[in-house]
Amino acid sequence: MSPLMPHRRILSLWFPRLGAERLLRQARGTIDAPFAVIADSGTMQVIHSLSGIAESAGLRVGQPLRDAMAICPALITRLRNEQAEAAFLQSLRRWAGKYSPWVAEQGSASLIVDLTGCAHLFGGEPALLDQLHEDCTGLELTLCAGIADTLGAAWALARYAGADLPVTRSGDAIDQEAHATRSRAAKRRHWERGGPTPMVTTGAIHPHDIAPKMVHPNIALPGQTRQALAKLPVAALRLEPGVAAELTRLGLRRIEDLANQPRAPLARRFGRMMVRRLDQALGVEPEPVSPAPPPFRFAVRLTLPDPVGLESDLLAALDRLLPPLGTRLEKKGRGARRVRMQCFRSDNTMQAVEVGLARPSHDPDRIRPLLAMRIGDIDAGFGIDMIRIEAVQTEPLTDAHRGHAGAANSARARVVNGAAMDDLIGRLGARIGLEQITRRHPADSHLPEKSTLVLAAAWSDPAPAWRTAARSASAVPRPLMIWPPEPVAAPDMTPHRSAPPAGFRWRRRDFDTCAQAGPERIAPEWWLDDPAWRSGVRDYWRVTTVQGDRLWLFFAHGATMSPGWFCHGSFG
């Protein structure tokens, strides 16, 4: 690195009680009891976030709610609102912009800041951390921060450096060891002797956790990343819990234990991601900080003087809110892809419905029917006193700049030719989901099951090549429905290699052949090893039976399996 270029410095900001403290800020000091935010996890509710009082009572994040209530009957709980927490984290990202313009969100309760060339403006890195804690104290938020040369190291220091590690009694406790080893064992933490990885707490700084050559326990000096991370547990590398537990069982409990191991066996045993996390933390593999671009905000709201609950009132709100929303989208040249309607009830709860459009649009007449179909899903409760509509996903209305005349012609053609189909797809998608509506496109393969691609209708245009293929005189008809080949039982397979059998049995039914056309010989793709085509070359026949079925049969000549007749599809 050039001597004139500042050393890269990364700041990690972690808010361990973000969910609980967000709601406590709104309560304005009216809640003095233990408080927790709960979330649904499968068939039970677990604790997602805790207040300081609840954590002091012995509760922990991830604990089932029934166990927490048994430990602390006075616990006050609230349901988690992921959208509100994300919006609160975005506001904290704007606040962190006072320290550096390069700020990005990391997870649901963490921020990453590129501090390169910025710390001296606040009196140095220790003074900057003091300023951060002072700001968060005024915001009534708990903060854990770390500064290092890499993103992974800063993340680890923010969560594990300076933590008060709880000591538990294990099989090699001091009072259970020989006298000669007690002095040395007293200096070792329990998790270094085979115990589990410590839980991260926000307690005081332990004297033994301060690494040498560090001006602050949460700051790794430039070039001292490896020394700062050496004594931290392997869970500080952002590993999966199962991987960290397995490493601990094998005796690799600290980061320095991993750093001294050859990488190839580690990658084979624990996966490439584990080695990658280690390299990122130590600076071997770069991990840039990409600040989030300023998002487009297209939202309108209506505050009501009195709570409402009738469906007609909500439809009237749509008529008032959608035109100004469409005007804002049109001024920016964008169309809404997904629209969310939020109804805030008088009991401080919120219910939302969301719809998707098959094509981006800012026309209120195309958005209103979709939202009107979902109004019946809204429970007004004790009444709705505010309605907010937001275009949560938008796209440009033109794919490329082709001049004013080209853009106008493209938009006009889309409105005339595809508006009805797009509206139909949008209405069906509002009921069953846009991902459930698909269309087929031709693919570059001569195999029947690979000759088409299944694409989502909302994100693809109709294939223009179908009509050309249908008009071709050499095109061989293919069945409307195909399925994996199913065996067909014939009285004698040997005489029927050149023509379908006169009678056969398929799906527990007997069929008699009255007409046949073919064969069409299809060979497997020799450059691919497809298990379904190990039957070798196939001769396909279009068979019409006396019973009225029009089936697609083929005779497999047999490459790695015995030859025979199979049914592959039906012409309807």
Steps between C-alpha positions, in 0.01 A plus 500: 500500500628844412616710798269779382196272494319462836468154648155349447297506822158343554253576779232248599198624694282234665176578683435178699168627644371684195154341487422545869651847538313627195171426675628625836584833336138526384375415851694803635593344833161353586634141503724419798449122505700243300412542132548271198412490131383159383487346154340189353735207444325199359233388744614713794592854593857587596669810636644719226624797703534584871528807714783541746275421796375180335853390419601557862211275604668207323311502170678457167432550132360191326341367819145362466240737639350238732839445664558875532161551667578220744826673598359855501119512541505884492639503146323740259505391137421650160491340157787575263440740211776429248405788273509753784837368618641528147376858472655584838833351389486713186458810715804391703692460174427863418614597850827309455562703185633779723814289558559383142311511169561127445237329717326169424255281685612154610231267619201617700680685781844601378671769292837501326687830456814559294697737725801538271627857536215610729602412858736798540205736457368378837830495688603146415336160518468477883338843510271399215383194694433718802294733281305204361414370846401849613268539202341158558453577868300806400304285253431243776673225300755238599802500269793264449766625259828376357764650271751299297662474159238258363125469513514154658742609772292806587190278518680261737633774729158665525343179628772313686780736606475621857205275583461367855523130427303290749696224674321168537610189684616223271683173537836678531400763754776633723382317810495172305854521361832402650679765706783525246267609223267734690712810454501456125135392474387807691622718215303313236143581410246222518439499125874446439474177703228343286193693614248661264564828321416787739179694464559861409397741773516876535664497840821653625843444349691205634868579573624180334313577177701811415743394229855635511599806297141630495406851604139385545359146539271556198764653273759301306792722404596515131685184409408327830189315381638150553618581854164659591301200379730227627331451840140531377278191457444356152137618511637852446569407136129523404473121472188291512423382857542137402842559344621696804381224736674230295825698495481537877451126548813436293706730720511796256347746744682823425569682176873454542442123504334524158751746354784256563329209321544413128208635300436207265394249772286767666321573174435131435369440852302818570439653157651783303292763680675436831844557344368803318375657823840446657679657203261796500555565870879486462503714187616228259179526297354849441150584622395849390241719667234597247277779628135459419382740229228747595176310443209626299217595732152489352245505780183689590290489814163614624434580867135466598329715766300201624574126472330323209435135432265469203622364167347798322715734712816316399399512132443874530848531652644320197331751270666787688848352543575324172486806265773696686708180525470450126599861437821460703589183316434658162723800576790265571429284194441190710223248546395303805569129505384432856264719699439472874196635682543550875207557733596635843238417761403701804655241736850578365511192279534481125383263230629507144414343167729490199432444130722462196457618143587297193654812341624820670235771487412833658137492384264510802233314301730197474609503864160563661329170397785296644491674838119490502516120474712483817301742715290211627814356665537806725362472853402849613493401866400805711531725198758628253622857549781519239551342157832497318569375147858448383654378175755273664649380170524716191658463155571735208216507253736465202778241485734719293515856372375501143402864466167661577328356193629146561402508866154631416446233233621225733270616780206533260556150359525353848174666608311390189632145466577381851298702748213252520730203549711687757188595695383138495836377625499767770154403624580131505827576674320696770317180592753222446832687467678623189759222529228239443414633152747371242546483124722287279780613268690293245839368609811389310460126541351223284401290802123520569526581872770764439348668195317765705582737785247579773512875577292719728239676287532825695871533419510374140347579162325245277741308278476620136647175359203273574300617197794449263559148625132409469489611136809301405411199282781294648393557859395178674199537735582463865250408774336761719595311816812300572611313810793275595499189280273228635541132396246349261428128518459325162444128438831465317759776472719343227267520194403861572834675460388658167138579595290542814332187636141435399405472865675616817434573867583831666393644837295184574296546182494298178527687169457397137685689226285628211737757340866585519744755354876506515762421589697805614847394610654702783852433625631608843737792539837328491674795665285468815448200727126514563379206713155522338653438156715200578238302310684589176340595168120529504243461220191709577151416363171691513250230589120530487316233695154352460418633846550859377840580655772659286830401660868562428683167519863427435710188466829524692773299325690473829849629573556414867157348560269247334302614192125549518197722439421809709233770508635855516197725448147559377361716218186575701 
